[in-house]
Amino acid sequence: MAETIDFIGEIHPLLTQFRQMTARHQAQIDGYLDSDGELTDEVRQDFNEAKNAHNAEAHNQLVKVIERLTDLCGPPVPGRAYTLTYAGPERHDGEAPYTFVVNGQDLDDARRILHTLPFFREWYEEQRDWNAPEQDPDVLFLASPRDSHAGIPDLGCYNDLRREQAALWETETVTRELAPVRPELEG
């Protein structure tokens, strides 16, 4: 099931750490400058060593930020975000449809991808009539550009399945990359 992530609560500490680091670096660099803001030859080597240490620390901080963002969002997947809207049996009672967001190359690709994701497949099966389980679920794809389109919805709630998509895509990519090195099993 899709989970709600407090992106601001997750990202603000990373920004705070970065700002504290750059302020500390700047204060150290300022200590090497004379009253005219110039670097003298006597401190140039110490200055360069400090800058190298700062660069290494900044690199490590960037790696940490990228790792955390990947944890939050999942690894990048190809394509762009698409909104796909489906109405289940609740539409007969006047209730709103369900909206999902995945990445794809175009709307058809996004729709194909959505249909492979476990969250969507579970939702789809839940739309089956309990009194007639042998019938297909009562689900309609809302194809109008207002309901299904490139980008994320402007308003309202939606099920963002891009993290689930990313996890599956990464697994499939690793499997595809390993396939050529896997020995064939003799039968």
Disulfide bonds with the S-S distance in Angstrom:
none
